Amino acid sequence: MRISLVRRDIHTHERKKYSNKDNVRLKIILFLYSQGKSNAYAMMKDSKSHIAGQKWVEFSNRLDELIEWNLIGKRQSEDAANVTVYFLTTRGREIAELIISLEEKFPELWNLESFKDVKRID
């Protein structure tokens, strides 16, 4: 019996992990573009967002990255105490509009894993 010492799934797993991060970032941007603003819990629980199933820590990291890149912002909710609301910055809105125009011009991009289930919510 021959035992292989090479793990063949390492590179595939890493690639999927990175595209999954990008996919979640794109979904957050388009969700906020459609909704205007939202708290993290509502984003994760809304079936239209296609974000459900994310680990809370991973989702929170994606939000923090988008804030760091100045694509989204956060502020305290005016409606409820201790609730943080996320919204798109001007740059984030420009990116969302670019994604929408890409979908119209190059629909084949949505065959890529990074764009899976990324769509504008009307």
C-alpha positions as CSV (number, residue, x, y, z in Angstrom):
1,M,0.0,0.0,0.0
2,R,1.3,3.4,-1.0
3,I,0.7,6.5,1.1
4,S,0.8,9.9,-0.4
5,L,2.4,12.6,1.7
6,V,1.2,15.4,-0.5
7,R,-2.0,17.1,0.5
8,R,-3.7,17.9,-2.8
9,D,-6.6,19.9,-1.2
10,I,-4.5,22.7,0.3
11,H,-4.4,25.0,-2.6
12,T,-8.0,24.4,-3.6
13,H,-9.1,25.0,-0.1
14,E,-7.2,28.3,0.2
15,R,-8.5,29.5,-3.2
16,K,-12.1,28.9,-2.1
17,K,-11.5,30.6,1.2
18,Y,-10.3,33.8,-0.5
19,S,-13.1,33.8,-3.1
20,N,-15.6,33.2,-0.3
21,K,-14.3,36.4,1.5
22,D,-14.6,38.4,-1.7
23,N,-18.1,36.9,-2.4
24,V,-19.3,38.0,1.1
25,R,-17.8,41.5,0.7
26,L,-19.6,41.9,-2.7
27,K,-22.9,40.7,-1.1
28,I,-22.6,43.2,1.8
29,I,-22.0,46.0,-0.6
30,L,-25.0,45.2,-2.8
31,F,-27.2,44.5,0.2
32,L,-26.4,47.9,1.6
33,Y,-26.8,49.5,-1.8
34,S,-30.3,48.1,-2.0
35,Q,-31.4,48.6,1.6
36,G,-29.6,51.9,2.3
37,K,-28.5,50.8,5.8
38,S,-28.8,47.8,8.0
39,N,-27.5,46.3,11.2
40,A,-25.3,43.2,11.0
41,Y,-27.9,40.9,12.5
42,A,-30.5,41.9,9.9
43,M,-28.0,41.4,7.1
44,M,-27.2,37.9,8.2
45,K,-30.8,36.9,8.7
46,D,-32.3,38.4,5.5
47,S,-32.8,35.6,3.0
48,K,-32.3,38.1,0.1
49,S,-28.8,38.9,1.3
50,H,-27.5,35.4,0.7
51,I,-25.1,35.9,3.6
52,A,-26.8,33.5,6.0
53,G,-24.6,30.6,7.1
54,Q,-21.6,32.8,7.8
55,K,-19.8,32.4,11.1
56,W,-20.4,35.6,13.1
57,V,-16.6,36.3,13.5
58,E,-15.9,35.9,9.8
59,F,-18.8,38.1,8.9
60,S,-17.7,40.7,11.4
61,N,-14.2,40.6,9.9
62,R,-15.6,41.3,6.5
63,L,-17.5,44.3,7.8
64,D,-14.4,45.6,9.5
65,E,-12.4,45.2,6.3
66,L,-14.9,47.1,4.3
67,I,-14.9,49.9,6.9
68,E,-11.1,50.0,6.9
69,W,-11.2,50.3,3.1
70,N,-13.7,53.1,3.4
71,L,-16.4,51.3,1.4
72,I,-18.9,51.2,4.3
73,G,-19.4,53.2,7.4
74,K,-21.0,52.5,10.8
75,R,-22.9,54.6,13.3
76,Q,-25.2,54.1,16.2
77,S,-28.9,53.5,15.3
78,E,-31.3,56.3,15.8
79,D,-34.1,53.8,16.5
80,A,-32.5,51.5,19.1
81,A,-29.8,51.8,21.8
82,N,-26.7,49.7,21.5
83,V,-27.4,48.8,17.8
84,T,-24.8,49.6,15.1
85,V,-26.0,50.4,11.7
86,Y,-23.9,50.0,8.5
87,F,-24.2,52.1,5.4
88,L,-22.3,52.6,2.1
89,T,-19.9,55.5,1.8
90,T,-19.7,57.4,-1.5
91,R,-16.9,55.2,-2.6
92,G,-18.9,52.1,-1.7
93,R,-21.9,53.3,-3.7
94,E,-19.6,53.9,-6.7
95,I,-18.4,50.3,-6.4
96,A,-21.9,48.9,-6.1
97,E,-23.0,50.8,-9.2
98,L,-19.9,49.4,-11.0
99,I,-20.8,45.9,-10.0
100,I,-24.3,46.4,-11.3
101,S,-23.0,47.7,-14.6
102,L,-20.6,44.7,-14.9
103,E,-23.5,42.4,-14.4
104,E,-25.4,44.0,-17.3
105,K,-22.3,44.2,-19.6
106,F,-20.6,40.9,-18.7
107,P,-23.2,38.4,-17.3
108,E,-20.7,35.5,-17.7
109,L,-18.7,36.9,-14.8
110,W,-21.5,35.5,-12.6
111,N,-20.3,32.0,-13.5
112,L,-17.2,32.7,-11.3
113,E,-17.4,31.7,-7.7
114,S,-16.6,35.2,-6.4
115,F,-19.9,36.4,-7.9
116,K,-22.1,33.5,-6.9
117,D,-25.4,34.8,-5.6
118,V,-24.2,38.4,-5.8
119,K,-27.1,40.4,-6.9
120,R,-29.0,43.7,-6.3
121,I,-32.0,43.3,-4.1
122,D,-35.0,45.3,-5.4
